[in-house]
Amino acid sequence: MKELSLNILDIAQNSFTAGASLTEILLTEKENRFIIQVKDDGCGMSEETLLKVSNPFYTTRTTRKVGLGIPLFRLAAEQTGGYIEIQSSQKPEDHGTVITGVFFKDHIDFTPLGDIASTVCLLAQGCGNGDMVFRHQTENGEVELDTRALREVLQGLPLSNPDVQLWIKDYVKQQYENIKM
């Protein structure tokens, strides 16, 4: 993928598909490190799936025979000298998945973040009845969007409403302008 925001989109969409009621996306930039973490409380992955998920020829989808999301995310991290970690549980009392990617921004092969405002907007629209928290922490400040707070203010107006979508995108962009990324 040409932008890390597309990796984030793919991983978060998998969280929604796994039935997550809350998906948390945390981006942390400190010095030369860029850390992406997507955490959900979805159904989790079995031990067998966890072992196979990095194989591009493994997927749980029936519509195609390859699953490139995690392998491409791993490649993007590793080509900067970084890595990914995946933790998942299907225990009834503690289920969900955490995917963490560590990247080194000063490496020549660091993939740019891309249009994260559009990605956040699409994810807010696509989270269905679940919720999403997006937080990007930088040394200059923080950008945040929490759909739980939005739903409270919107009083039943769906996040997929075109006017709400425009507002979300502008709101995220404005926050980025305020921290001068």
CORFENWO-V65350 format. One record per backbone hydrogen bond with DSSP energy under -0.5 kcal/mol. NH is the residue of the N-H (numbers start at 1). CO is the residue of the C=O. Records with the same first field share a line. If there is no record, write none. Layout:
# CORFENWO-V65350
NH = CO ; CO
This chain:
# CORFENWO-V65350
4 = 112
5 = 113
6 = 3
7 = 3
8 = 4
9 = 5
10 = 6
11 = 7
12 = 8
13 = 9
14 = 10
15 = 11
16 = 12
17 = 13
18 = 14
19 = 16
20 = 15
23 = 131
24 = 39
25 = 133
26 = 24 ; 37
27 = 25 ; 135
28 = 35
29 = 137
30 = 28 ; 33
33 = 30
34 = 103
35 = 28
36 = 101
37 = 26
38 = 99
39 = 24 ; 37
40 = 97
41 = 22
43 = 18
50 = 46
51 = 47
52 = 48
53 = 49
55 = 52
56 = 54
58 = 55
67 = 56
72 = 68
73 = 69
74 = 70
75 = 71
76 = 72
77 = 73
78 = 74
79 = 75
80 = 77
81 = 78
82 = 77
83 = 102
85 = 100
87 = 98
89 = 96
91 = 94
94 = 91
96 = 89
97 = 40
98 = 87
99 = 38
100 = 85 ; 98
101 = 36
102 = 83
103 = 34 ; 101
105 = 32 ; 103
106 = 32
107 = 104
110 = 107
116 = 114
119 = 115
120 = 116
121 = 117
122 = 118
123 = 119
124 = 120
125 = 121
126 = 122
127 = 123
128 = 125
130 = 127
131 = 21
133 = 23
134 = 145
135 = 25
136 = 143
137 = 27 ; 135
138 = 136 ; 141
141 = 138
143 = 136
145 = 134
147 = 132
149 = 146
150 = 146
151 = 147
152 = 148
153 = 149
154 = 150
155 = 151
156 = 151
157 = 154
161 = 158
165 = 161
166 = 162
167 = 163
168 = 164
169 = 165
170 = 166
171 = 167
172 = 168
173 = 169
174 = 170
175 = 171
176 = 172
177 = 173
178 = 174
179 = 175
180 = 176 ; 177
181 = 176
